[in-house]
Amino acid sequence: MRVQAILNRDGGTFRTTDLAAYARHVQGAFADHGHQVTCHVVGGRDVAAAIDRALADDGLDALLAGGGDGTVSLAAGRAWKAGVPLGVIPAGTMNLFARALGLPLDIWAVPMVLAAGNTLAVDIGSADGHPFVHQFSAGLHARMVRLRNAMTYGSRLGKMAASLRASLGVMLDPPVFEVTHEINGRRETAEVSAISVSNNSFGSSPYLLPDRMDAGHLGVYLTDPLTPLRAARLAIDLMLWRFKANPAVRETTAQAVELHFPKHRRSARCVIDGELMPLPESVSLRIHAGALKVLGPG
């Protein structure tokens, strides 16, 4: 198997890792299984171009992506469209996709699992064709990310502290906006404080992860308009892993979801796999069942 690995040196764990030594470790783990790996260490700004160059190799059998959730999501979308299996090296803060796949979170342990070559077919979502492996969200989450991004932090713990401060700011001033949604053929207009559409329904994990990545549906979560007190209660329920029991949250599943924002503002933002992006006036979300091939535990 011919493999190319893209390692984002700006990913959280990789910032303090000897990446020359790590690349040799990855190559050794795959060589033990008869595979050949070429490692490319690049900065965050160069990740997309490096992934595209790797996928342009006609003889490529698998792509490895090392970095945070943004790097992994980007690689997953590109690998899905190229039809190439993806191996995830979790070097970020949360490592949500790696957790959902049941991979080791130790960057030194995961190459041995990936090198075994077990290929799994998992689901991937899309928002107007933009791939996502975790979720699309608008409202509370987008405002929290926007506030956090305005803060300065230089470490994993600093990012977590910034997220906490941003969450407190959102609780004091929760957004309320109008959305027209079509879910399972039913069209409705409502005011909400949050929308989340996930790649498979969230399970029991405190990280808001699905119990399985191949159930073949979108999880759809609408949160009724919140006051600061109700927002605080939702935050507590999230921390206690019981947010689905919160009376403001409505959950359903779907193959496709259409969202329209009648009072759309050009400054509005959404979050796709942790990345803040402009919120379109209308967006179509789809699940692509079993369309993404990944290297994972046997």
Secondary structure, DSSP 4 states (H G I P E B T S, - for coil): -EEEEEEETTSTGGGGS-HHHHHHHHHHHHHTTT-EEEEEEE-GGGHHHHHHHHHT-TT--EEEEEESHHHHHHHHHHHHHHT--EEEEE-SSS-HHHHHHT--S-TTTHHHHHHT--EEEEEEEEETTEEESSEEEEEHHHHHHHHHHTS---SHHHHHHHHHHHHHHHHHS---EEEEEEETTEEEEEEESEEEEEES-B-S-TT--BS-S-S--EEEEEE----HHHHHHHHHHHHTT-GGGSTTEEEEEESEEEEE-TT--TT-EEEETTEEEEPPSEEEEEEEEEEEEEE---
